[in-house]
Amino acid sequence: MALATPTALATAAPANTAPAAPGGVTAPVAPAAAQAPAAVNAPATAAGWAAGTRAYLVISAPADIAAAKAAVAAKGGTVFASYDAIGVIVAHSASSGFAAALRTVSGIQQVGATRTSDVPADAYNPALPANPAQSATTLTESNRWDMTQIKADQAWSVTTGSPSVKVGVLDTGVDDQHQDLAPNFDAADSASCAYGKADTRTGAWRDVDTHGTHVAGTIAAAKNGKGVVGVAPGVKIASVRIAEPTSTLFYAENTVCGFVWAGDHGFKVTNNSYYTDPWQFNCPDDLDQAAIIEGVKRAQEYAEGKGSLQVAAAGNANYDLANKTTDTESPNDSTKVTRTISNACLDIPTELPGVVTVAATGSGSGKASYSNFGRGVIDVAAPGGDGATGVYSTLPGGKYGTKSGTSMASPHVTGVAALIASTDPTLTPADIRARLASQANDLACPASDSRCTGTTAVNSFFGEGQVDALKAVSGTTPPTGTYVENTTDVAIPDNTTVESPITVTGVTGNAPATLKVGVDIKHTYRGDLVLSLVAPNGTVYLLEDFPNNDSTDNVAKTYTVNAAASAANGTWKLRVKDGAAGDTGTIDAWNLTF
C-alpha cells in the first residue's frame, strides 16, 4: 500500500495493555485486487462494468465541462464522477484507445489513466466496511514521548483546540465508535471517496485497515481520562476514506474527491499520510501522469481556496526528494519497473504547492532512519518513531498500538495546525503555514551525515525544524492556572434561557480578576443572544449582549472576567438567553481558565 509508513507496521497492542513494541521491517506485499465504495447514498449496480474497465482523469476548463462530458460518451466512455468547479471528470472505459481518441477533442486539455489495473466491479456496487466490535479499556492517559517532545501536553493548558475547527483525516478510514475518537467524531462531514465518488452512507468512512484510525488518534483523541490524548483533543475530526479495500491503494481520483470534499465541508486542515498510487512519483513528460498531477493539483488548490490547509507525510524511503534519480516502486498496482526520473517528477500530494511536507524524527529529535528528506522540499518535522520507539495511538475496535513512519509524523503537525486555527479562526491556510514555520524549533544537521545540507535554521532533514505546540498557541511557559471544559451539547431553543455547568475543585481561594471564559456556540443569528457567566455564589457576570441586528452565525470567543469576588470552587454556569424567534442553536463547548 502507498501509506507513508514503513513497509512493516507496528504490532497492535491489546486494549488493556501497555504500548506494544513495533514489529520488524519486511518487504512490502504486492497489492491485491481492489474493491471499494463509490456512489453517493444509492450505489449503482454492477451492470455497467466490463472486464478491462480502466479509470481516467479527463481535464478541461470548468466552462467546458459539459462538452467534455459529451466527448467522454462519444469516445466510448462513461462519466463516473465529475468535479465541475475544477474541470475534472472521472471517466471509465474498457476501450484501449479511449485516452488517445479523447485527446484529439477540442477543449479537452489532458487525459490520463489513473491506474494500470482494472477498476473492480464492486466500484459500482460497494459493500460497507466492517463495523468492528469495541473493546473497553482500563488504560489511563499518560504523557507520551511524542507529545512531550513537541510540548503538546503543555499546550493543553492554553487550549485543547476548538470544536469549531474541523480536521479531515484523508486515509484508510476511521473507526468512529472508538472510545477515544467518538467524542470528537463528525459523522455529518464524513464519507468515502474510494473510486473517486463520494459515498455518504453511514459507515462508508470506516477503516479498511488500521492506519487511518491510528492517525486520527494522534490528531484528536479525546482528553477523557482513558487511553491516549491527541495533539488537539478539543477539535472535531471527520473521516474521508480514500483508500480502497483489500489493496489499500490511494488512486488519483480518490484524492481529487477527498480534496474537493474537504473544501466543500469546511475542513480547516486535512492530514494526508500517503502518496497517490500507482506511481510513487508522477512525471509531467508522461501523458497519464501529467493529467494526475494537474487533476490533484486543481483539487488541492480548490480546497485551499475554500480555507483548507493540507498537511502531508514526506514518505519513508530515506530518499532525497530534492535530488531524484530513479523510481523502483512503480506502478504498484501491476508490475513494478525501474525508471530514470528527475526533480520534475512529483510525490503527490506532498510535493504540490501549498502542501505542508512533514519529515519524521525519532525519540530525541534526530532524523528517523526511514524519513525522506530534501532541501527546499521538507517544511517541518515531527515525531514519527524509529526502531523500538513508535507512536502509540488508537486502533479499530477500541484498541491501541504503536506504528512508526512519516505517516505518524504528519498528524502531529496537523494537530498543531488545528491548535493554531483554534487560537484565531480568521487565519488563512497561508497564515497557518507561516505560523508552523515560525514556531518550529531549529534542529541542526547531524555532523555525521553529509546528506543533510543547509543551516541550523533551515535544512534538508528537518526544514524549519520540529513543531512546538506550546509556541504555536503563543505560550511561553505552562500556565499555572486550572483549565476546565464542558463539551456536552446543550440545545438553545427560541425564546428560552439555558445553562451549561462546570464544576471546579481543587483551586485555592477566589477566582482571578482575569478569569478566561472560552465560549463556542453554534447559532444562525447571534443577535438573539445574551451570554452570562454565573458564579457558584449566584453572582452573574454579563459576557455579551449581542446587538439585535447582529446577523452573524455562531460565537467563538474568549472573554476575560473580573471574578475575584467569587470563590473558585463550586459549580459555574454559562447562561445563554435566546430572546427572539426564528433561529436556534447549541452550546457546543465552553471552558474556564483560572
DODO-912782 format. One line per 2 residues: number of its first residue (from 1); their letters; for each residue x, y, z of C-alpha. Coordinates in nm, 3 decimals, padded with zeros to 5 digits, always signed. Layout:
# DODO-912782
NUM = a = X:Y:Z; ...
***
This chain:
# DODO-912782
1 = ma = +00.000:+00.000:+00.000; +00.110:+00.357:-00.060
3 = la = +00.080:+00.464:+00.301; +00.357:+00.689:+00.422
5 = tp = +00.464:+00.437:+00.683; +00.750:+00.188:+00.683
7 = ta = +00.666:-00.131:+00.499; +00.608:-00.315:+00.826
9 = la = +00.354:-00.159:+01.057; +00.390:-00.192:+01.429
11 = ta = +00.219:-00.456:+01.635; -00.120:-00.358:+01.772
13 = ap = -00.143:-00.361:+02.147; -00.445:-00.523:+02.310
15 = an = -00.692:-00.274:+02.450; -00.582:-00.301:+02.814
17 = ta = -00.206:-00.336:+02.786; +00.092:-00.105:+02.785
19 = pa = +00.219:+00.025:+02.447; +00.339:-00.250:+02.218
21 = ap = +00.679:-00.252:+02.051; +00.690:-00.213:+01.672
23 = gg = +00.736:-00.515:+01.450; +01.033:-00.591:+01.229
25 = vt = +01.075:-00.443:+00.881; +00.984:-00.675:+00.596
27 = ap = +00.946:-00.641:+00.220; +00.622:-00.480:+00.105
29 = va = +00.342:-00.709:-00.007; +00.223:-00.679:-00.366
31 = pa = -00.128:-00.528:-00.375; -00.428:-00.747:-00.439
33 = aa = -00.733:-00.660:-00.645; -00.920:-00.360:-00.505
35 = qa = -01.278:-00.324:-00.405; -01.436:-00.006:-00.272
37 = pa = -01.743:+00.206:-00.205; -01.826:+00.457:-00.473
39 = av = -02.174:+00.601:-00.514; -02.347:+00.874:-00.319
41 = na = -02.617:+00.730:-00.092; -02.760:+00.494:-00.357
43 = pa = -02.482:+00.291:-00.523; -02.533:+00.190:-00.884
45 = ta = -02.547:-00.173:-00.986; -02.250:-00.354:-01.139
47 = ag = -02.433:-00.377:-01.471; -02.218:-00.101:-01.625
49 = wa = -01.892:-00.278:-01.553; -01.695:-00.487:-01.801
51 = ag = -01.361:-00.662:-01.783; -01.087:-00.423:-01.886
53 = tr = -01.258:-00.116:-01.740; -01.000:+00.148:-01.653
55 = ay = -01.031:+00.487:-01.483; -00.919:+00.818:-01.633
57 = lv = -00.896:+01.182:-01.532; -01.036:+01.399:-01.811
59 = is = -00.946:+01.765:-01.769; -01.094:+02.072:-01.932
61 = ap = -01.162:+02.432:-01.845; -01.451:+02.443:-01.595
63 = ad = -01.658:+02.634:-01.851; -01.614:+02.346:-02.099
65 = ia = -01.709:+02.067:-01.860; -02.045:+01.991:-02.025
67 = aa = -01.881:+01.950:-02.365; -01.611:+01.734:-02.209
69 = ka = -01.875:+01.503:-02.061; -02.038:+01.468:-02.402
71 = av = -01.699:+01.388:-02.555; -01.638:+01.114:-02.297
73 = aa = -01.958:+00.940:-02.406; -01.884:+00.995:-02.776
75 = kg = -01.544:+00.827:-02.747; -01.667:+00.515:-02.571
77 = gt = -01.653:+00.610:-02.205; -01.887:+00.688:-01.918
79 = vf = -01.876:+00.969:-01.662; -01.833:+00.801:-01.324
81 = as = -01.798:+01.130:-01.130; -01.747:+01.493:-01.218
83 = yd = -01.596:+01.788:-01.031; -01.733:+02.068:-01.245
85 = ai = -01.588:+02.357:-01.042; -01.233:+02.246:-01.123
87 = gv = -01.292:+02.094:-01.468; -01.208:+01.736:-01.370
89 = iv = -01.406:+01.429:-01.479; -01.352:+01.074:-01.355
91 = ah = -01.426:+00.861:-01.661; -01.443:+00.484:-01.707
93 = sa = -01.386:+00.299:-02.032; -01.300:-00.052:-02.143
95 = ss = -01.165:+00.076:-02.475; -00.787:+00.064:-02.508
97 = gf = -00.798:+00.363:-02.743; -01.017:+00.580:-02.522
99 = aa = -00.749:+00.820:-02.395; -00.586:+00.872:-02.733
101 = al = -00.921:+00.938:-02.901; -01.032:+01.184:-02.633
103 = rt = -00.705:+01.379:-02.652; -00.794:+01.482:-03.009
105 = vs = -01.113:+01.659:-02.899; -01.106:+02.038:-02.890
107 = gi = -01.144:+02.172:-02.536; -01.003:+01.858:-02.374
109 = qq = -00.682:+01.973:-02.211; -00.550:+01.645:-02.066
111 = vg = -00.650:+01.280:-02.032; -00.472:+01.030:-01.812
113 = at = -00.522:+00.675:-01.694; -00.510:+00.671:-01.316
115 = rt = -00.419:+00.303:-01.274; -00.251:+00.018:-01.460
117 = sd = -00.505:-00.240:-01.343; -00.879:-00.274:-01.394
119 = vp = -01.140:-00.095:-01.187; -01.304:-00.375:-00.986
121 = ad = -01.672:-00.447:-01.039; -01.758:-00.356:-00.683
123 = ay = -01.679:+00.009:-00.760; -02.035:+00.004:-00.898
125 = np = -02.199:-00.165:-00.601; -01.972:-00.125:-00.298
127 = al = -02.002:-00.306:+00.032; -01.971:-00.104:+00.351
129 = pa = -01.657:-00.161:+00.560; -01.688:-00.380:+00.867
131 = np = -01.811:-00.218:+01.187; -01.572:-00.364:+01.446
133 = aq = -01.686:-00.474:+01.791; -01.550:-00.237:+02.054
135 = sa = -01.326:-00.337:+02.344; -01.333:-00.129:+02.661
137 = tt = -01.001:-00.019:+02.804; -00.856:+00.023:+03.152
139 = lt = -00.565:+00.226:+03.013; -00.540:+00.575:+03.158
141 = es = -00.391:+00.875:+02.985; -00.023:+00.945:+03.043
143 = nr = +00.239:+01.177:+02.898; +00.383:+01.001:+02.593
145 = wd = +00.725:+01.077:+02.447; +00.588:+01.216:+02.121
147 = mt = +00.354:+01.460:+02.294; +00.613:+01.584:+02.541
149 = qi = +00.870:+01.616:+02.263; +00.655:+01.877:+02.088
151 = ka = +00.516:+02.018:+02.417; +00.158:+01.929:+02.332
153 = dq = +00.100:+01.839:+02.698; +00.196:+02.195:+02.792
155 = aw = -00.010:+02.349:+02.512; -00.325:+02.187:+02.653
157 = sv = -00.302:+02.427:+02.946; -00.350:+02.708:+02.693
159 = tt = -00.603:+02.537:+02.466; -00.709:+02.188:+02.372
161 = gs = -00.848:+02.320:+02.046; -01.188:+02.445:+01.945
163 = ps = -01.473:+02.213:+01.840; -01.549:+02.464:+01.566
165 = vk = -01.225:+02.356:+01.394; -01.283:+02.054:+01.168
167 = vg = -00.990:+01.835:+01.068; -01.019:+01.590:+00.780
169 = vl = -00.843:+01.254:+00.801; -00.793:+01.150:+00.437
171 = dt = -00.679:+00.793:+00.484; -00.790:+00.430:+00.510
173 = gv = -01.092:+00.536:+00.714; -01.158:+00.593:+01.083
175 = dd = -01.330:+00.382:+01.350; -01.581:+00.645:+01.455
177 = qh = -01.704:+00.437:+01.751; -01.366:+00.404:+01.920
179 = qd = -01.395:+00.524:+02.281; -01.120:+00.784:+02.228
181 = la = -01.249:+00.911:+01.892; -01.628:+00.903:+01.923
183 = pn = -01.646:+01.221:+02.140; -01.479:+01.425:+01.865
185 = fd = -01.606:+01.248:+01.555; -01.804:+01.443:+01.294
187 = aa = -02.020:+01.190:+01.106; -02.212:+01.457:+00.913
189 = ds = -01.896:+01.560:+00.726; -01.752:+01.211:+00.679
191 = as = -01.769:+00.997:+00.365; -01.585:+00.750:+00.147
193 = ca = -01.414:+00.882:-00.166; -01.288:+00.541:-00.278
195 = yg = -01.303:+00.514:-00.658; -01.340:+00.890:-00.688
197 = ka = -01.707:+00.936:-00.597; -01.837:+01.045:-00.257
199 = dt = -02.032:+00.777:-00.069; -02.217:+00.930:+00.227
201 = rt = -02.385:+00.616:+00.358; -02.344:+00.568:+00.731
203 = ga = -02.019:+00.385:+00.796; -01.873:+00.426:+00.446
205 = wr = -01.595:+00.625:+00.616; -01.486:+00.335:+00.841
207 = dv = -01.138:+00.188:+00.839; -01.047:-00.081:+00.586
209 = dt = -00.707:-00.115:+00.757; -00.580:+00.031:+01.088
211 = hg = -00.376:+00.323:+00.956; -00.641:+00.596:+00.945
213 = th = -00.770:+00.523:+01.295; -00.413:+00.548:+01.429
215 = va = -00.361:+00.881:+01.251; -00.692:+01.017:+01.383
217 = gt = -00.596:+00.940:+01.743; -00.270:+01.130:+01.714
219 = ia = -00.459:+01.433:+01.588; -00.757:+01.445:+01.822
221 = aa = -00.807:+01.152:+02.060; -01.029:+01.292:+02.335
223 = kn = -00.893:+01.416:+02.666; -01.130:+01.190:+02.858
225 = gk = -00.907:+01.012:+03.108; -00.873:+00.691:+02.908
227 = gv = -00.629:+00.560:+02.650; -00.438:+00.840:+02.478
229 = vg = -00.469:+01.213:+02.411; -00.432:+01.370:+02.066
231 = va = -00.235:+01.685:+01.992; -00.563:+01.880:+01.961
233 = pg = -00.815:+01.688:+02.174; -01.079:+01.959:+02.156
235 = vk = -01.120:+01.978:+01.777; -01.354:+01.777:+01.555
237 = ia = -01.233:+01.506:+01.318; -01.403:+01.383:+01.004
239 = sv = -01.305:+01.075:+00.805; -01.276:+01.082:+00.428
241 = ri = -01.175:+00.733:+00.327; -00.972:+00.749:+00.008
243 = ae = -00.813:+00.403:+00.033; -00.975:+00.113:-00.147
245 = pt = -01.035:-00.214:+00.040; -00.803:-00.512:+00.002
247 = st = -00.532:-00.318:-00.184; -00.550:-00.011:+00.043
249 = lf = -00.432:+00.194:-00.256; -00.499:+00.567:-00.294
251 = ya = -00.565:+00.646:-00.659; -00.571:+00.999:-00.802
253 = en = -00.949:+01.015:-00.846; -00.991:+00.928:-00.478
255 = tv = -00.759:+01.210:-00.376; -00.938:+01.457:-00.606
257 = cg = -01.269:+01.360:-00.444; -01.116:+01.394:-00.096
259 = fv = -00.976:+01.742:-00.150; -01.294:+01.875:-00.309
261 = wa = -01.493:+01.727:-00.020; -01.256:+01.898:+00.227
263 = gd = -01.312:+02.234:+00.062; -01.688:+02.196:+00.040
265 = hg = -01.723:+02.079:+00.402; -01.518:+02.345:+00.577
267 = fk = -01.218:+02.141:+00.689; -00.962:+02.380:+00.833
269 = vt = -00.684:+02.122:+00.797; -00.650:+01.783:+00.631
271 = nn = -00.396:+01.511:+00.703; -00.256:+01.313:+00.410
273 = sy = -00.031:+01.025:+00.515; +00.001:+00.855:+00.175
275 = yt = +00.118:+00.907:-00.179; -00.108:+00.889:-00.483
277 = dp = -00.095:+00.542:-00.635; +00.015:+00.371:-00.852
279 = wq = +00.312:+00.600:-00.915; +00.549:+00.686:-00.633
281 = fn = +00.646:+00.984:-00.848; +00.432:+01.135:-01.125
283 = cp = +00.632:+01.273:-01.418; +00.496:+01.554:-01.639
285 = dd = +00.652:+01.409:-01.956; +00.414:+01.111:-01.930
287 = ld = +00.066:+01.195:-02.058; -00.114:+00.985:-01.797
289 = qa = +00.091:+01.113:-01.505; +00.071:+01.473:-01.626
291 = ai = -00.308:+01.451:-01.601; -00.278:+01.306:-01.250
293 = ie = -00.056:+01.597:-01.145; -00.297:+01.853:-01.289
295 = gv = -00.613:+01.693:-01.152; -00.489:+01.653:-00.797
297 = kr = -00.326:+01.998:-00.807; -00.656:+02.159:-00.907
299 = aq = -00.836:+01.978:-00.627; -00.578:+02.088:-00.370
301 = ey = -00.599:+02.448:-00.490; -00.978:+02.429:-00.468
303 = ae = -00.962:+02.308:-00.108; -00.709:+02.576:-00.013
305 = gk = -00.922:+02.840:-00.181; -01.207:+02.731:+00.046
307 = gs = -00.985:+02.777:+00.355; -00.838:+02.427:+00.396
309 = lq = -00.468:+02.363:+00.463; -00.323:+02.028:+00.351
311 = va = -00.052:+01.859:+00.560; +00.123:+01.554:+00.412
313 = aa = +00.383:+01.293:+00.502; +00.716:+01.309:+00.318
315 = gn = +00.747:+00.931:+00.274; +00.961:+00.653:+00.412
317 = an = +01.222:+00.555:+00.154; +01.510:+00.754:+00.310
319 = yd = +01.508:+00.930:-00.027; +01.639:+01.276:-00.120
321 = la = +01.333:+01.438:-00.276; +01.546:+01.730:-00.395
323 = nk = +01.774:+01.502:-00.600; +01.557:+01.241:-00.769
325 = tt = +01.724:+00.986:-00.995; +01.531:+00.658:-01.001
327 = dt = +01.195:+00.508:-00.909; +01.184:+00.134:-00.842
329 = es = +00.842:+00.116:-00.672; +00.604:+00.198:-00.957
331 = pn = +00.348:+00.109:-01.075; +00.245:-00.065:-00.755
333 = ds = -00.086:-00.197:-00.886; +00.067:-00.423:-01.152
335 = tk = +00.436:-00.491:-01.236; +00.696:-00.257:-01.094
337 = vt = +00.973:-00.131:-01.322; +01.291:+00.067:-01.263
339 = rt = +01.279:+00.403:-01.436; +01.500:+00.711:-01.450
341 = is = +01.332:+01.023:-01.314; +01.416:+01.387:-01.242
343 = na = +01.309:+01.650:-00.993; +01.023:+01.739:-01.225
345 = cl = +00.858:+01.414:-01.113; +00.647:+01.475:-00.804
347 = di = +00.548:+01.277:-00.498; +00.178:+01.368:-00.475
349 = pt = +00.025:+01.525:-00.274; +00.324:+01.607:-00.052
351 = el = +00.517:+01.800:-00.322; +00.225:+02.004:-00.454
353 = pg = +00.242:+02.382:-00.399; +00.077:+02.488:-00.074
355 = vv = +00.101:+02.148:+00.095; +00.298:+02.129:+00.421
357 = tv = +00.556:+01.849:+00.379; +00.648:+01.669:+00.702
359 = aa = +00.961:+01.467:+00.781; +00.989:+01.233:+01.078
361 = tg = +01.205:+01.246:+01.388; +01.264:+00.967:+01.635
363 = sg = +01.262:+00.993:+02.010; +01.524:+01.258:+02.083
365 = sg = +01.464:+01.473:+01.774; +01.712:+01.306:+01.538
367 = ka = +01.608:+01.218:+01.182; +01.411:+00.893:+01.169
369 = sy = +01.614:+00.641:+00.970; +01.343:+00.589:+00.707
371 = sn = +01.229:+00.951:+00.660; +01.253:+01.110:+00.317
373 = fg = +01.431:+01.444:+00.311; +01.520:+01.720:+00.067
375 = rg = +01.636:+02.077:+00.077; +01.354:+02.308:-00.021
377 = vi = +01.104:+02.022:+00.000; +01.069:+01.948:+00.372
379 = dv = +00.878:+02.219:+00.557; +00.881:+02.093:+00.918
381 = aa = +00.946:+01.776:+01.117; +00.760:+01.594:+01.393
383 = pg = +00.781:+01.268:+01.591; +00.725:+00.959:+01.378
385 = gd = +00.901:+00.697:+01.584; +01.201:+00.483:+01.493
387 = ga = +01.344:+00.149:+01.594; +01.199:+00.022:+01.920
389 = tg = +01.016:+00.351:+01.991; +00.695:+00.402:+01.798
391 = vy = +00.399:+00.637:+01.821; +00.121:+00.498:+02.039
393 = st = -00.233:+00.573:+01.928; -00.581:+00.437:+01.860
395 = lp = -00.662:+00.125:+01.657; -01.002:-00.004:+01.538
397 = gg = -01.224:-00.184:+01.786; -01.136:+00.029:+02.088
399 = ky = -00.773:-00.087:+02.080; -00.436:+00.087:+02.091
401 = gt = -00.095:+00.020:+01.945; +00.226:+00.160:+01.802
403 = ks = +00.327:+00.248:+01.447; +00.624:+00.435:+01.304
405 = gt = +00.658:+00.644:+00.990; +00.620:+00.986:+00.839
407 = sm = +00.252:+00.885:+00.844; +00.276:+00.923:+01.220
409 = as = +00.475:+01.249:+01.200; +00.226:+01.426:+00.973
411 = ph = -00.073:+01.405:+01.215; +00.135:+01.569:+01.488
413 = vt = +00.177:+01.869:+01.256; -00.190:+01.854:+01.159
415 = gv = -00.280:+01.868:+01.528; -00.055:+02.169:+01.585
417 = aa = -00.212:+02.341:+01.283; -00.555:+02.274:+01.434
419 = li = -00.445:+02.433:+01.762; -00.321:+02.736:+01.570
421 = as = -00.653:+02.764:+01.389; -00.833:+02.734:+01.722
423 = td = -00.649:+03.033:+01.866; -00.750:+03.254:+01.572
425 = pt = -01.036:+03.140:+01.345; -00.956:+03.417:+01.094
427 = lt = -00.621:+03.264:+00.991; -00.592:+03.157:+00.628
429 = pa = -00.407:+02.842:+00.513; -00.111:+03.065:+00.422
431 = di = -00.117:+03.217:+00.771; -00.115:+02.874:+00.936
433 = ra = +00.170:+02.757:+00.709; +00.372:+03.061:+00.811
435 = rl = +00.296:+03.004:+01.180; +00.403:+02.639:+01.155
437 = as = +00.736:+02.753:+01.015; +00.794:+03.035:+01.261
439 = qa = +00.713:+02.833:+01.575; +00.928:+02.531:+01.485
441 = nd = +01.237:+02.466:+01.694; +01.558:+02.461:+01.490
443 = la = +01.730:+02.125:+01.454; +02.087:+02.122:+01.324
445 = cp = +02.216:+01.878:+01.067; +02.396:+01.581:+01.226
447 = as = +02.771:+01.619:+01.178; +02.798:+01.255:+01.076
449 = ds = +02.557:+01.272:+00.780; +02.672:+01.471:+00.477
451 = rc = +02.335:+01.427:+00.306; +02.192:+01.693:+00.535
453 = tg = +02.254:+02.033:+00.377; +02.156:+02.384:+00.475
455 = tt = +02.170:+02.573:+00.802; +02.054:+02.504:+01.154
457 = av = +01.757:+02.729:+01.084; +01.653:+02.555:+00.758
459 = ns = +01.792:+02.231:+00.626; +01.712:+01.927:+00.415
461 = ff = +01.642:+01.689:+00.705; +01.411:+01.899:+00.921
463 = ge = +01.308:+02.200:+00.714; +01.226:+02.485:+00.953
465 = gq = +01.261:+02.246:+01.250; +01.043:+02.036:+01.478
467 = vd = +00.698:+02.174:+01.558; +00.635:+02.312:+01.906
469 = al = +00.269:+02.308:+02.009; +00.320:+02.540:+02.306
471 = ka = +00.487:+02.809:+02.096; +00.224:+02.758:+01.829
473 = vs = -00.051:+02.867:+02.066; +00.154:+03.166:+02.180
475 = gt = +00.254:+03.015:+02.512; +00.600:+03.050:+02.661
477 = tp = +00.569:+02.860:+02.989; +00.284:+02.640:+03.104
479 = pt = +00.010:+02.847:+03.271; -00.019:+02.786:+03.640
481 = gt = -00.397:+02.814:+03.633; -00.654:+02.537:+03.617
483 = yv = -00.830:+02.467:+03.288; -01.179:+02.309:+03.297
485 = en = -01.407:+02.240:+03.000; -01.760:+02.116:+02.929
487 = tt = -01.810:+01.972:+02.578; -02.163:+01.839:+02.629
489 = dv = -02.400:+01.993:+02.377; -02.690:+02.199:+02.515
491 = ai = -02.970:+02.295:+02.276; -03.075:+02.663:+02.265
493 = pd = -03.444:+02.683:+02.159; -03.618:+03.005:+02.062
495 = nt = -03.713:+03.246:+02.345; -03.551:+03.028:+02.609
497 = tv = -03.271:+03.056:+02.866; -03.041:+02.755:+02.907
499 = es = -02.737:+02.683:+03.121; -02.434:+02.458:+03.093
501 = pi = -02.243:+02.375:+03.417; -01.876:+02.331:+03.502
503 = tv = -01.780:+02.211:+03.850; -01.443:+02.334:+03.977
505 = tg = -01.250:+02.168:+04.259; -00.901:+02.198:+04.399
507 = vt = -00.849:+02.569:+04.331; -00.749:+02.771:+04.636
509 = gn = -00.928:+03.096:+04.720; -01.126:+03.315:+04.489
511 = ap = -01.134:+03.322:+04.112; -00.885:+03.559:+03.944
513 = at = -00.953:+03.907:+03.820; -00.859:+03.776:+03.475
515 = lk = -01.074:+03.463:+03.461; -01.082:+03.340:+03.100
517 = vg = -01.417:+03.216:+02.969; -01.398:+03.041:+02.633
519 = vd = -01.731:+03.007:+02.451; -01.819:+02.803:+02.142
521 = ik = -02.184:+02.839:+02.038; -02.341:+02.739:+01.708
523 = ht = -02.634:+02.970:+01.626; -02.774:+03.100:+01.299
525 = yr = -02.837:+03.456:+01.428; -02.635:+03.559:+01.730
527 = gd = -02.817:+03.888:+01.763; -03.078:+03.685:+01.954
529 = lv = -02.829:+03.600:+02.229; -02.729:+03.729:+02.571
531 = ls = -02.437:+03.546:+02.735; -02.364:+03.546:+03.108
533 = lv = -02.136:+03.362:+03.349; -02.299:+03.256:+03.677
535 = ap = -02.060:+03.206:+03.969; -02.110:+02.939:+04.237
537 = ng = -02.241:+03.207:+04.477; -02.502:+03.321:+04.225
539 = tv = -02.323:+03.634:+04.106; -02.400:+03.696:+03.738
541 = yl = -02.125:+03.836:+03.515; -02.250:+03.964:+03.177
543 = le = -02.026:+03.839:+02.898; -02.202:+03.991:+02.598
545 = df = -02.545:+04.116:+02.489; -02.525:+04.097:+02.112
547 = pn = -02.692:+04.379:+01.917; -03.030:+04.273:+01.779
549 = nd = -02.912:+04.338:+01.422; -02.601:+04.115:+01.452
551 = st = -02.691:+03.851:+01.192; -02.355:+03.673:+01.213
553 = dn = -02.356:+03.297:+01.270; -02.201:+03.147:+01.584
555 = va = -01.998:+03.269:+01.881; -01.635:+03.158:+01.915
557 = kt = -01.477:+03.397:+02.162; -01.278:+03.411:+02.484
559 = yt = -01.395:+03.662:+02.745; -01.194:+03.799:+03.038
561 = vn = -01.398:+03.839:+03.358; -01.305:+04.001:+03.689
563 = aa = -01.448:+03.730:+03.912; -01.225:+03.799:+04.212
565 = as = -01.528:+03.841:+04.438; -01.640:+03.481:+04.382
567 = aa = -01.492:+03.162:+04.525; -01.322:+02.949:+04.259
569 = ng = -01.453:+02.612:+04.375; -01.811:+02.515:+04.304
571 = tw = -02.039:+02.496:+04.003; -02.008:+02.772:+03.744
573 = kl = -02.267:+02.806:+03.467; -02.267:+02.952:+03.121
575 = rv = -02.613:+03.108:+03.083; -02.742:+03.171:+02.731
577 = kd = -03.065:+03.358:+02.667; -03.229:+03.342:+02.324
579 = ga = -03.459:+03.642:+02.305; -03.629:+03.600:+01.970
581 = ag = -03.799:+03.354:+01.736; -03.678:+03.213:+01.409
583 = dt = -03.323:+03.095:+01.489; -03.195:+02.830:+01.728
585 = gt = -02.857:+02.691:+01.822; -02.640:+02.484:+02.052
587 = id = -02.379:+02.541:+02.319; -02.108:+02.325:+02.162
589 = aw = -01.848:+02.373:+02.436; -01.718:+02.622:+02.688
591 = nl = -01.426:+02.643:+02.929; -01.276:+02.828:+03.223
593 = tf = -00.908:+02.904:+03.279; -00.821:+03.021:+03.633
***
